[in-house]
Amino acid sequence: MNLPIHHCNLRLGAHIFIASLALLRASFADEPTKPTAQPKVQNTIRAFIDDEAPGWRNLGSADFAKVNSADDTWSWHEDGLHCTGQPVSVLRTAKEYGNVEMVVEWSHQKSAGNSGVFMWTTPASIEKLTTDAKPGLPKGIEVQILDHGYTELMKSRGQKTDWFGTNGDVFAVGVQMTPFPPLSPDGRRSFPRKHLSKGHGEWNHYYIRAINGEVRLWVNGEEVSGGSAIEPPKGYICLESEGSPIIFRKLRIRELP
């Protein structure tokens, strides 16, 4: 049966359309599928410190002894150990420690607060401070506890601010230590690799490991600073009072072999 010419043209056009559609689909199928862009996620490995594991214990009033503080400088309350900051002085542990690890949670109560934890302080320096009963600090490894506002305070006094940090410096006072980099300009301090400390009124978590002549500091879950080749690798542990109120709400310790 013969169809009219216009019917043939319609049928031919339909075949051409279908063939073109098939080729178009095939060309798309040959192209590799582009993956959907995903947001970049930074995975930060944070140390998990289980201070409830065997061997850990709290440090309380019976674990400390007076050195050169006033009678009201340090006081124990339900929410922790309070320090007035006056005078510049320390509270020492009742005994000396060698290899040890500590968890210290602290909060400065005012801007520009200054304090610290002294590891392996020498008995001779503690005896002198106790005998003299005057303001001063011992010899040992200081793990700095310094509020961020201290930088602005030094600037307002026209003093340099490049020699210290406010995120967990570790440095030797009157003893030997090789600080881990990055270093302060004079090479004496181990500056923290990351800035993780929170400001006054907030709580910070320090994990301190002092073992085999090394002191290492973790701030809020990440290791940031420290030093090695420390002499002597044994002594008292001290908490520092240096001009501003601070609260220590957790003091946990575990002795190591």
C-alpha positions in Angstrom: 0.0 0.0 0.0 1.5 3.4 -1.0 1.5 6.1 1.7 1.3 9.7 0.9 4.6 11.5 0.8 3.9 13.6 3.9 3.3 10.4 5.9 6.7 9.0 4.8 8.4 12.2 5.8 6.8 12.0 9.3 7.9 8.4 9.7 11.4 9.2 8.5 11.7 12.1 10.9 10.6 10.0 13.8 13.3 7.4 13.1 15.9 10.1 12.8 14.8 11.6 16.2 15.0 8.2 17.9 18.4 7.5 16.5 19.7 10.9 17.6 18.4 10.4 21.1 20.1 7.0 21.3 23.4 8.5 20.2 23.1 11.3 22.7 22.4 8.8 25.6 25.4 6.7 24.5 27.7 9.7 24.5 26.7 10.6 28.1 27.2 7.0 29.2 30.8 7.1 27.9 31.7 10.1 30.0 33.0 9.2 33.5 30.7 10.3 36.4 32.1 13.2 38.3 32.1 12.7 42.0 30.1 15.1 44.1 32.3 17.5 45.9 32.5 16.8 49.6 33.4 19.3 52.3 36.9 18.9 53.7 37.0 17.4 57.2 40.0 17.9 59.4 40.6 14.9 61.5 42.4 15.9 64.7 43.8 13.1 66.8 43.3 14.0 70.5 44.8 12.1 73.4 42.3 10.3 75.6 43.6 10.4 79.1 41.8 7.9 81.3 42.7 9.2 84.8 40.2 6.7 86.3 42.5 3.8 85.3 44.3 1.8 87.9 47.0 3.7 89.8 45.5 7.2 89.4 44.5 9.0 92.6 43.4 12.5 93.7 45.7 14.9 95.3 44.2 16.5 98.4 45.2 18.8 101.2 47.1 16.0 102.9 49.3 15.6 99.8 50.7 19.2 100.0 52.8 21.2 102.4 53.3 24.9 102.9 56.5 26.5 101.6 56.4 30.4 101.5 52.8 31.2 101.0 50.6 33.1 103.4 48.1 31.1 105.5 45.2 32.2 103.3 46.9 31.9 99.9 45.6 28.4 99.4 42.2 27.0 100.5 40.3 23.8 99.7 36.6 24.1 98.8 34.0 21.7 97.3 34.8 23.0 93.8 38.6 22.6 94.1 41.7 24.3 95.4 41.5 28.1 95.4 44.6 30.4 95.2 44.5 34.1 95.9 47.7 34.7 93.9 49.3 36.6 96.8 52.2 36.5 97.6 54.3 35.0 94.8 55.0 31.6 96.2 54.4 27.9 95.9 52.6 25.0 97.5 54.6 21.8 97.3 53.8 18.1 97.4 54.4 16.3 100.7 56.9 14.0 99.0 59.2 14.0 96.0 58.3 12.3 92.7 60.3 10.7 89.9 58.5 9.3 86.9 54.9 10.5 87.1 51.9 11.7 85.1 49.4 14.3 86.1 46.0 15.7 85.1 45.4 19.3 86.2 42.2 21.3 85.4 42.5 25.0 86.1 40.7 28.3 85.5 42.1 31.8 85.9 39.5 34.0 87.6 40.9 37.3 86.1 42.4 38.5 82.8 46.2 38.3 82.6 46.3 35.6 85.3 49.7 34.0 85.9 50.4 30.6 87.5 52.1 27.3 86.8 52.9 23.7 87.7 56.6 23.1 88.7 57.8 19.6 88.0 60.8 18.1 89.7 61.7 21.1 91.9 64.9 20.7 93.7 64.8 20.0 97.5 67.5 22.7 98.1 65.5 25.4 96.5 62.4 24.4 98.4 64.3 24.4 101.7 65.6 27.9 101.0 62.2 29.3 100.2 60.7 27.7 103.3 63.5 28.9 105.6 63.6 32.4 104.2 59.7 32.7 104.2 59.9 35.4 101.5 58.2 35.6 98.1 59.9 33.7 95.4 59.8 30.6 93.2 61.8 27.3 93.2 64.2 25.7 90.7 62.6 23.1 88.5 60.6 22.7 85.2 57.8 25.1 84.9 54.7 24.2 83.0 53.3 27.7 82.4 49.6 28.5 83.1 49.2 32.0 81.7 46.0 33.8 80.6 45.8 35.4 77.1 45.3 38.8 78.7 48.8 38.8 79.9 50.0 39.7 76.4 47.9 42.9 76.4 49.1 43.7 79.9 52.7 43.6 78.8 51.9 45.7 75.8 50.2 48.3 77.9 53.4 48.5 80.0 55.5 49.0 76.9 57.3 45.6 77.3 58.1 43.0 74.8 55.7 40.1 74.3 57.7 37.8 72.0 59.6 36.0 74.8 56.5 34.1 76.3 53.4 32.4 75.1 49.9 31.9 76.7 49.2 28.4 75.5 51.5 26.2 77.5 55.2 27.1 77.5 57.5 24.6 79.2 60.9 25.9 80.5 63.6 25.3 83.0 64.2 27.5 86.0 67.7 27.0 87.5 68.0 23.5 86.2 69.0 21.8 82.9 66.6 21.0 80.1 66.7 20.9 76.3 63.4 22.4 75.1 61.5 21.0 72.2 60.9 23.3 69.2 59.5 25.7 68.4 61.6 27.8 70.7 61.4 31.2 72.2 63.7 33.8 70.8 66.3 33.2 73.5 66.0 29.4 73.0 65.1 28.8 76.7 61.4 28.0 76.3 59.5 25.3 74.4 56.7 27.3 72.7 53.5 25.3 72.1 53.0 24.0 68.5 49.3 24.8 68.7 47.3 27.4 70.5 44.6 25.6 72.4 44.2 27.3 75.8 40.9 28.9 76.7 40.6 32.3 78.4 40.0 33.3 82.0 36.7 32.1 83.4 36.9 28.9 81.3 38.4 25.5 82.2 41.5 24.1 80.7 42.8 20.5 80.9 46.5 19.8 81.2 48.0 16.4 81.0 51.7 16.4 82.1 54.0 13.4 81.7 57.3 13.5 83.4 59.3 10.4 82.7 63.0 9.5 82.2 64.2 13.0 82.1 61.4 14.3 79.8 58.5 16.6 80.6 55.7 16.7 78.0 52.5 18.8 78.0 49.1 18.1 76.5 46.7 21.1 76.4 43.0 20.2 76.1 43.8 16.9 74.5 46.8 17.6 72.2 50.5 17.5 72.9 52.1 21.0 72.4 55.4 21.4 74.2 58.1 20.0 76.5 61.7 19.2 76.9 64.3 16.5 77.5 67.7 15.9 79.1 66.4 17.3 82.3 68.6 17.2 85.4 67.6 16.4 88.0 64.7 14.1 86.9 63.2 14.0 90.4 61.8 16.4 93.0 58.8 18.0 94.5 55.8 19.1 92.4 54.6 22.6 93.1 51.6 24.7 92.3 52.4 28.4 91.7 50.8 31.5 93.2 51.8 34.5 91.1 49.6 37.6 91.5 46.1 36.5 90.3 43.4 34.2 91.6 43.1 30.7 90.1 41.1 27.6 90.9 42.3 24.0 90.4 39.3 21.7 90.2 41.1 18.5 89.4 44.5 17.3 90.6 45.1 13.7 89.7 48.4 11.8 89.7 49.8 8.4 88.9 53.4 7.3 89.7 55.2 5.4 87.0 58.1 2.9 87.2 
